[in-house]
Every structure is written in structure tokens, then in C-alpha cells.
Amino acid sequence: MSRLDSFISRMTAQRDILNHIEGTLGLPAEGDIFEVGLGNGRTHSHLRQLFPHRRILAFDRHMGAHKTEAPEPQDVVLGEIKETGLDYVGRNAALVHADIGQGYPEKDAITLTWLPQMVAGMLAKGSYAVSGLPLDHPELEELPRLPSVEEGRYFYYRKR
Ligand SMILES: C[S@@+](CC[C@H](N)C(=O)[O-])C[C@H]1O[C@@H](n2cnc3c(N)ncnc32)[C@H](O)[C@@H]1O
């Protein structure tokens, strides 16, 4: 698979899972959304469309979102997520989306030493995590893969 195909597959999976949560599963009535890895802000823009009444907090080490639809400064948390995210553990988020895989197994292995625990801690019971990296954690129940999502491409979970 070319890197272009791989990128398209990842983006499609991300969008389809988020749409499925909005349209079929439904978010808990309360709770913010955490966008872990704001990047260019494309997913943030999609989340805003799907969930227009939710506050969305975006995390990244720098502000790189496209200016046409960037989050407000008070909704951006800048710095290393391993550190900045600690303040958001216990905040009962309704949805955490994490797109911080780097495509290098040795680097992703380091991220996976802290990300699952942090995401599980950020969420309220019954709320959802969506991630490009697998979040292996006893409090996160993996939900069935959507038919449109390639095996191992993107993952989503409900907090037990
Ligand atoms: C793949 S991009 C996210 C793309 C995003 N979904 C979009 O729609 O543009 C990953 C982003 O996460 C940020 N990132 C990755 N690991 C991070 C970390 N440990 N701490 C802070 N930011 C991180 C990178 O700076 C990058 O902007």
C-alpha cells in the first residue's frame, strides 16, 4: 500500500468512527471533547460539525491549525501531552480522540507507555476513546470494527 493510500485509509477510518459515535452510539449527555493531537485541525473541524454544542479542547506541542477554523486560544493546551494531559485526568470527558501515532514503531511504543492510561483517566464512564494507536487498558472496552475500517488501522473504545 502506498503512503498515500495508507493516509486515506487512516483518515477514512477516523471520520467513519467519529460519525458512527455521533450518529449511532451517541455521546453521554455531559462532558467535553478532547482532541489529542490538533495538527492542522482537520479533525477538530469535523468534530465541531458533528458536536456543535460541545466544548472541544485541543492538545498539541504547537499551534498548527489552519487559521480559517482554529480553536479559540482558551481551548488550546500547548506542550508535551504526556505532561499537559495530566491536568485533564479526572475531567470526565465525553470523547477523547487521539491521533498522535508517528508511523515509527519504536516511537509509537514510547507513546504507548503513557497514552492508554492517560486517555482512560480523562474519560467519564460510558464515554468514548478513538485512536490511531491501540489503547490497551483494562478500563477501555474495544468496540467492534466498522466494515469500512481496515483491520488495525484505527480503534475505538467505551470506558467501562
Ligand atoms: C497526525 S497529527 C494530527 C492531525 C490532526 N488529526 C488533523 O486533523 O490535522 C499529530 C499532531 O500531534 C502532535 N503531537 C504528537 N505527539 C505529541 C506529543 N507527545 N505532545 C504534543 N503534541 C504531540 C503533533 O505535533 C501533530 O501536530
The ligand as an ORCA input file, in Angstrom:
! r2SCAN-3c Opt
* xyz 0 1
  C      -1.076     13.378     12.884
  S      -1.117     14.969     13.556
  C      -2.813     15.204     13.957
  C      -3.631     15.515     12.758
  C      -4.998     16.048     13.104
  N      -5.912     14.949     13.398
  C      -5.527     16.917     11.994
  O      -6.728     16.851     11.717
  O      -4.772     17.686     11.401
  C      -0.399     14.730     15.139
  C      -0.224     16.003     15.925
  O       0.044     15.631     17.273
  C       1.113     16.385     17.796
  N       1.777     15.531     18.776
  C       2.188     14.239     18.597
  N       2.707     13.747     19.727
  C       2.638     14.749     20.643
  C       3.027     14.859     21.994
  N       3.614     13.833     22.636
  N       2.812     16.027     22.643
  C       2.257     17.080     21.984
  N       1.852     17.031     20.700
  C       2.042     15.884     20.037
  C       1.989     16.745     16.615
  O       2.646     17.974     16.882
  C       0.965     16.843     15.472
  O       0.541     18.160     15.278
*
